[in-house]
Amino acid sequence: MDSVQIAVCDNESKDKDMVVRCLQQYLQEKGRQAGVRVYDNGFDLLEELNKRYFDIILLDILMPGISGIEVAEVIGKMYSQAKIIFLTSSRDYAIEAFSVQAVHYLIKPFQETDFNEAMDRAFCEMKRKEKQISVKLGGGVVTKIDIEEIDYIENYAHEQNLYLKRGKKLLARQSLSFFLESLQPLAPGQFVQPCKGYLVNMKAIRIVQQDGIVLLSGVKIPISRNNFRSIRDAYFDFGFASHT
């Protein structure tokens, strides 16, 4: 795994220093390598997220200008897979915290054991998401996408439309061949190319027909006549293997 990137965001200097000390001690004890960046407010963190990716974000909730909950909501819309650990002096925000899919909620002042548990949970969640690819978006933004979130990829004017679960869509500034080469080692045989300009996730397929591939979402993807038999057989083999 590449060096983990961690952000700490807290407007209170004393609390921020405490978090950084706990984090450094945790990383040393676990023998983990990580890049750590510190921010005084949510606006600076969000601006930085337009330029870099963070795996874990330790985020204070009660900050002036923009709260940690609001920051987390924006991060979610950026398709970030970052694991968020909330820091707060109040239990009143627990429901809101988990509504934005935080992995943990620490009450300040916290014990070292509680902090370590939160970090362990974040790293555990990261391990479950190791099958990710880096996607270049507009403006130089790079994000990571869990490959299981991809239904299909469609070539569009030298860029790629990534159609994700729950109706989400991204425009990537990379070639279709890049995605094919990136996905194959992570999930051998899971993504197929039914015709020029498309990549389809086998797990998103409902049925393979001669005139097209029907996805679970109801979308129909074109299939070339020459590829129909090989795609149909590959789909059968993939489905059989996934249930054995």
C-alpha positions as CSV (number, residue, x, y, z in Angstrom):
1,M,0.0,0.0,0.0
2,D,1.3,3.5,-0.8
3,S,2.0,5.9,2.0
4,V,-1.2,6.9,3.7
5,Q,-2.2,10.6,3.5
6,I,-3.9,12.0,6.6
7,A,-5.4,15.4,7.3
8,V,-6.1,17.0,10.7
9,C,-8.5,19.9,10.8
10,D,-9.2,21.8,14.0
11,N,-9.4,25.5,14.8
12,E,-8.3,25.1,18.4
13,S,-4.5,25.0,18.5
14,K,-4.3,23.0,21.8
15,D,-6.7,20.3,20.5
16,K,-5.0,20.2,17.1
17,D,-1.6,19.7,18.8
18,M,-3.0,16.9,20.9
19,V,-4.4,15.1,17.9
20,V,-1.1,15.3,16.0
21,R,0.8,13.9,19.0
22,C,-1.6,11.0,19.4
23,L,-1.4,10.4,15.6
24,Q,2.4,10.4,15.6
25,Q,2.5,8.0,18.5
26,Y,-0.1,5.7,16.9
27,L,1.8,5.6,13.6
28,Q,5.1,4.9,15.4
29,E,3.6,2.1,17.5
30,K,2.0,0.5,14.4
31,G,5.0,1.0,12.2
32,R,2.9,2.8,9.6
33,Q,4.2,5.4,7.1
34,A,1.9,8.4,6.6
35,G,2.0,11.9,5.3
36,V,0.2,14.3,7.7
37,R,-1.1,17.8,6.9
38,V,-2.7,20.1,9.4
39,Y,-5.5,22.7,8.7
40,D,-7.0,25.5,10.9
41,N,-10.4,25.5,9.2
42,G,-12.7,23.6,6.9
43,F,-12.3,26.1,4.0
44,D,-8.5,25.5,3.7
45,L,-9.1,21.7,3.9
46,L,-11.6,21.8,1.1
47,E,-9.4,24.0,-1.1
48,E,-6.6,21.5,-0.6
49,L,-8.9,18.6,-1.5
50,N,-9.1,20.1,-5.0
51,K,-5.4,19.4,-5.4
52,R,-4.6,16.3,-3.3
53,Y,-6.2,13.1,-1.9
54,F,-6.5,12.1,1.7
55,D,-7.1,8.6,3.0
56,I,-8.1,9.6,6.5
57,I,-9.4,13.0,7.8
58,L,-9.6,13.8,11.5
59,L,-12.1,16.6,11.5
60,D,-13.4,18.9,14.3
61,I,-17.1,19.5,14.1
62,L,-17.4,22.8,15.9
63,M,-15.5,25.3,13.8
64,P,-16.3,28.9,12.8
65,G,-17.4,29.7,9.2
66,I,-18.1,26.1,8.2
67,S,-18.7,23.2,10.5
68,G,-17.1,19.8,10.2
69,I,-20.5,18.2,9.3
70,E,-20.8,20.7,6.4
71,V,-17.2,20.0,5.3
72,A,-17.9,16.2,5.3
73,E,-21.0,16.7,3.2
74,V,-19.0,18.6,0.6
75,I,-16.3,15.9,0.7
76,G,-19.0,13.3,0.0
77,K,-20.1,15.2,-3.1
78,M,-16.5,15.2,-4.3
79,Y,-16.6,11.4,-4.5
80,S,-13.9,11.2,-2.0
81,Q,-13.3,7.8,-0.3
82,A,-11.6,9.4,2.6
83,K,-12.4,7.9,6.0
84,I,-13.6,10.6,8.4
85,I,-13.1,10.6,12.1
86,F,-15.0,13.4,13.8
87,L,-13.6,15.2,16.9
88,T,-16.0,17.2,19.1
89,S,-16.6,18.2,22.7
90,S,-20.3,17.3,22.5
91,R,-22.3,14.2,21.9
92,D,-25.1,16.2,20.3
93,Y,-23.8,15.7,16.7
94,A,-23.5,11.9,16.7
95,I,-26.5,11.3,14.5
96,E,-25.4,13.9,12.0
97,A,-21.9,12.5,12.0
98,F,-22.9,9.1,11.0
99,S,-25.4,10.4,8.4
100,V,-22.3,11.5,6.5
101,Q,-20.7,8.0,7.0
102,A,-18.0,8.9,9.5
103,V,-16.1,5.8,10.7
104,H,-15.8,7.1,14.2
105,Y,-16.8,9.9,16.6
106,L,-14.4,11.0,19.3
107,I,-15.4,13.1,22.3
108,K,-12.7,15.6,23.4
109,P,-10.8,15.1,25.6
110,F,-10.4,11.5,24.6
111,Q,-8.2,8.7,25.9
112,E,-5.4,7.2,23.8
113,T,-7.1,3.9,23.6
114,D,-10.2,5.6,22.1
115,F,-8.0,7.4,19.6
116,N,-6.2,4.2,18.6
117,E,-9.5,2.4,18.2
118,A,-10.7,5.1,15.9
119,M,-7.6,4.9,13.8
120,D,-7.7,1.1,13.7
121,R,-11.3,1.3,12.4
122,A,-10.3,3.8,9.7
123,F,-7.4,1.6,8.5
124,C,-9.7,-1.5,8.6
125,E,-12.2,0.4,6.3
126,M,-9.3,1.4,4.0
127,K,-8.2,-2.3,3.7
128,R,-11.7,-3.2,2.6
129,K,-11.4,-0.6,-0.2
130,E,-8.0,-1.6,-1.6
131,K,-9.6,-2.3,-5.0
132,Q,-9.6,1.4,-6.0
133,I,-8.3,3.3,-9.0
134,S,-7.2,6.9,-9.2
135,V,-9.4,9.0,-11.5
136,K,-8.4,12.4,-12.9
137,L,-11.2,14.9,-13.0
138,G,-11.3,18.4,-14.3
139,G,-9.1,21.1,-12.9
140,G,-6.3,18.7,-11.9
141,V,-8.5,17.0,-9.2
142,V,-7.6,13.4,-8.5
143,T,-9.9,11.1,-6.6
144,K,-10.1,7.4,-5.8
145,I,-13.0,5.2,-6.8
146,D,-13.9,1.8,-5.5
147,I,-14.1,-0.4,-8.6
148,E,-17.2,-2.1,-7.3
149,E,-19.0,1.3,-7.6
150,I,-18.5,1.3,-11.4
151,D,-21.4,0.0,-13.6
152,Y,-19.8,0.9,-16.9
153,I,-17.5,3.3,-18.6
154,E,-18.3,5.1,-21.9
155,N,-15.9,6.9,-24.1
156,Y,-16.9,10.5,-24.8
157,A,-14.7,12.9,-26.9
158,H,-11.4,11.5,-25.7
159,E,-12.6,11.5,-22.1
160,Q,-14.6,8.8,-20.2
161,N,-18.0,8.9,-18.6
162,L,-17.9,6.7,-15.5
163,Y,-21.4,5.6,-14.6
164,L,-21.5,4.6,-10.9
165,K,-24.0,3.0,-8.5
166,R,-27.0,5.1,-7.3
167,G,-27.0,7.2,-10.5
168,K,-23.7,9.0,-9.9
169,K,-21.6,10.0,-12.9
170,L,-18.0,11.3,-13.3
171,L,-16.1,12.6,-16.3
172,A,-12.5,11.3,-16.3
173,R,-9.6,12.8,-18.1
174,Q,-8.0,9.4,-18.9
175,S,-8.2,7.0,-21.8
176,L,-10.4,3.9,-22.0
177,S,-7.3,1.8,-22.4
178,F,-5.9,3.2,-19.1
179,F,-9.0,2.0,-17.3
180,L,-8.9,-1.4,-19.0
181,E,-5.2,-1.8,-18.0
182,S,-5.8,-0.5,-14.5
183,L,-8.9,-2.7,-13.8
184,Q,-7.6,-6.0,-15.1
185,P,-5.0,-6.6,-12.4
186,L,-7.4,-5.5,-9.6
187,A,-10.3,-7.7,-10.8
188,P,-9.2,-10.1,-13.6
189,G,-12.1,-10.7,-16.0
190,Q,-14.6,-8.6,-14.2
191,F,-14.6,-5.8,-16.8
192,V,-15.3,-6.6,-20.5
193,Q,-15.4,-4.5,-23.6
194,P,-18.5,-5.4,-25.6
195,C,-17.8,-2.9,-28.4
196,K,-15.6,0.0,-29.1
197,G,-15.9,2.8,-26.6
198,Y,-17.4,0.8,-23.6
199,L,-16.2,-1.1,-20.6
200,V,-18.8,-3.0,-18.5
201,N,-18.6,-4.4,-15.0
202,M,-19.8,-8.0,-15.1
203,K,-21.4,-7.6,-11.6
204,A,-23.6,-4.9,-13.1
205,I,-25.0,-7.1,-15.8
206,R,-28.6,-8.5,-15.8
207,I,-28.5,-10.4,-19.1
208,V,-26.4,-10.6,-22.2
209,Q,-28.4,-10.5,-25.5
210,Q,-27.4,-10.5,-29.1
211,D,-28.5,-6.9,-29.5
212,G,-27.0,-5.6,-26.3
213,I,-26.1,-6.0,-22.6
214,V,-28.9,-5.1,-20.2
215,L,-27.6,-3.9,-16.8
216,L,-29.3,-4.2,-13.4
217,S,-30.0,-0.4,-13.7
218,G,-32.0,-1.0,-16.9
219,V,-29.4,0.7,-19.1
220,K,-28.7,-1.2,-22.4
221,I,-25.1,-1.3,-23.7
222,P,-24.4,-2.1,-27.4
223,I,-22.5,-5.2,-28.2
224,S,-20.8,-6.0,-31.5
225,R,-21.9,-9.1,-33.4
226,N,-18.4,-10.6,-33.2
227,N,-18.2,-10.2,-29.5
228,F,-21.6,-11.6,-28.5
229,R,-20.6,-15.2,-28.0
230,S,-17.3,-14.5,-26.2
231,I,-19.0,-12.0,-23.9
232,R,-21.9,-14.3,-23.2
233,D,-19.5,-17.2,-22.3
234,A,-17.3,-14.9,-20.2
235,Y,-20.4,-13.7,-18.3
236,F,-21.5,-17.3,-17.7
237,D,-18.0,-18.3,-16.5
238,F,-17.8,-15.2,-14.3
239,G,-21.2,-15.8,-12.7
240,F,-20.4,-19.5,-12.1
241,A,-17.0,-18.7,-10.5
242,S,-18.4,-16.0,-8.2
243,H,-20.8,-18.6,-6.7
244,T,-18.3,-21.4,-6.2
